[in-house]
Amino acid sequence: MTHTLPNRPSADSAHKPEATVTPSDQSIREPDSLRSHSVAALMRPLEPVIEGTHSLRQAAELIALSDDAFAVVKLSGDVVGILSAEDVLAAERSNPTGWQTQPCTSGVPSDQSPVAAHHTVADVLAEYRRTGVRTLLVCQRDNAIGLLRCIDVRTWCQDHDPLLWEDLFAGQERQNAGEVDPR
């Protein structure tokens, strides 16, 4: 599944692009902000991006310089997904001799699900429990509008309720030890 950048609507889109959601300031939140704080307030712009035709080696070099995950974009402007250092390492492990010349699109995990701009921090933490902690693509309808970096979610949790982040990893430790997470 691909997602269109808001300033480059797809050819089959008959409606006008709607205004994108922009991050708000990080002011003090109420105690129940876990349920009411939206992803849109934490997301960053849809940058950096890398064209899907670039090689995984080029992506690895960019990731090494910035330590960021990248939105992979087709020439048409459609966002394919997010490519992280872990994804490049997985491509290298699966194809030690040929990974460098593969296009970036081949390194994007197929199981990535975007998160909606209106979703809450609780929704993001549930996604992290289900799929692991990683940068997420933020969409509004079918338009890719931003990136939600795990560092921003972690910082938000530390500012509002540090146990939320610690509990996320405690659940993973229980699962790794063969225990069932009681949630």
C-alpha positions in Angstrom: 0.0 0.0 0.0 1.3 3.4 -0.8 0.3 6.8 0.5 0.3 10.1 -1.5 2.2 13.1 -0.3 -0.3 16.0 0.4 1.3 18.3 -2.1 1.3 15.6 -4.8 -2.2 14.1 -5.1 -2.5 10.8 -7.0 -3.8 11.0 -10.5 -7.0 9.1 -9.6 -7.8 11.5 -6.7 -10.8 13.5 -7.6 -11.0 15.5 -4.4 -8.9 18.5 -3.4 -6.1 17.8 -0.8 -7.2 18.8 2.6 -5.0 20.9 4.9 -2.3 18.9 6.7 -2.1 18.7 10.4 0.9 20.5 11.9 2.6 19.7 15.2 1.5 21.8 18.2 3.7 23.2 20.9 4.7 20.7 23.7 2.9 22.5 26.5 1.9 20.9 29.8 -0.8 18.3 29.4 -3.6 17.0 31.6 -3.2 13.7 33.4 -5.6 11.9 31.0 -3.6 13.2 28.0 -2.6 9.6 27.1 -6.0 9.2 25.7 -6.5 12.7 24.3 -3.1 13.6 23.0 -3.1 13.0 19.2 -0.3 11.7 17.0 -0.5 15.0 15.0 0.9 16.9 18.0 3.9 14.7 18.2 4.7 14.0 14.6 7.5 15.7 12.6 7.4 16.7 8.9 7.7 14.0 6.3 11.4 14.5 6.1 13.9 13.2 5.4 12.8 11.3 2.3 14.8 9.2 -0.1 13.7 8.1 -3.6 12.8 4.5 -3.8 15.1 4.1 -6.8 18.2 4.9 -4.7 20.2 1.9 -3.7 20.1 0.5 -0.1 23.8 1.4 0.1 22.9 5.1 -0.5 20.2 4.8 2.1 22.7 3.2 4.5 25.1 6.1 4.0 22.3 8.7 4.7 21.1 6.8 7.8 24.7 6.6 9.1 25.0 10.4 8.8 21.7 11.3 10.3 20.7 8.3 12.5 17.2 8.8 11.2 14.7 6.6 9.5 13.6 7.8 6.0 10.3 8.0 4.2 10.8 6.1 0.9 9.1 7.9 -1.9 8.4 6.7 -5.5 9.0 9.0 -8.4 5.2 9.5 -8.6 5.3 11.0 -5.1 3.7 8.0 -3.4 5.2 7.1 0.0 6.1 3.4 0.1 7.0 3.3 3.8 9.7 3.9 6.3 13.3 2.6 5.9 15.4 2.4 9.1 18.9 1.2 9.9 17.4 -2.0 11.2 15.7 -2.6 7.8 19.0 -2.0 5.9 20.8 -4.5 8.3 18.0 -7.0 7.7 18.5 -6.6 3.9 22.3 -7.1 4.4 21.8 -10.3 6.4 19.3 -11.8 3.9 21.5 -11.0 0.9 25.1 -10.3 2.0 26.5 -9.9 -1.5 23.8 -8.1 -3.3 22.0 -5.9 -0.8 23.9 -2.8 -1.7 22.5 -2.5 -5.2 18.9 -3.3 -4.4 16.5 -0.3 -4.5 15.3 1.2 -1.3 11.8 0.0 -1.9 13.0 -3.5 -1.4 14.2 -2.8 2.1 10.9 -1.4 3.4 9.1 -4.0 5.5 5.8 -5.1 4.0 4.1 -5.3 7.4 4.3 -1.5 8.2 1.0 0.1 9.0 0.6 3.8 9.1 -0.9 5.5 12.1 -3.7 8.1 11.6 -3.0 11.7 12.7 -6.0 11.6 15.0 -4.8 8.4 16.9 -3.7 8.9 20.4 -0.5 8.1 22.3 -2.3 5.0 23.7 -2.9 3.8 20.1 0.8 4.3 19.3 1.9 2.3 22.4 -0.5 -0.5 21.5 1.0 -0.5 17.9 4.5 -0.7 19.5 3.5 -3.7 21.6 2.1 -5.4 18.5 4.9 -4.7 16.0 7.9 -3.3 17.9 9.2 0.2 18.4 10.0 2.1 15.2 9.4 5.3 13.3 5.8 5.3 12.0 4.3 7.0 9.0 1.5 9.4 9.9 -1.4 9.6 7.5 -4.6 11.7 7.2 -6.9 9.7 4.9 -4.6 8.4 2.2 -2.1 11.3 2.5 1.2 10.8 4.2 1.6 13.9 6.3 4.5 13.2 8.8 6.7 10.8 10.7 6.3 9.8 14.3 9.7 9.0 15.7 10.0 6.7 18.6 12.3 9.3 20.4 9.4 11.7 20.4 7.0 9.2 21.8 9.6 8.2 24.4 10.2 11.8 25.4 6.4 12.5 25.7 6.1 9.4 27.9 9.0 10.5 30.1 7.5 14.0 30.5 4.0 12.7 31.3 4.3 9.2 32.8 7.7 7.5 32.6 6.1 4.1 33.5 4.3 4.0 30.2 7.6 3.6 28.3 9.1 1.3 30.9 6.0 -0.9 30.9 6.2 -1.2 27.1 9.6 -2.9 27.4 8.6 -4.9 30.5 5.9 -6.5 28.5 8.4 -7.4 25.8 10.8 -8.9 28.4 7.9 -11.1 29.7 7.1 -12.2 26.2 10.8 -13.0 25.5 11.0 -15.0 28.7 8.0 -17.1 27.5 5.5 -15.5 29.9 2.1 -14.2 28.8 1.6 -10.5 29.1 -1.5 -10.0 31.3 -2.8 -7.0 29.4 
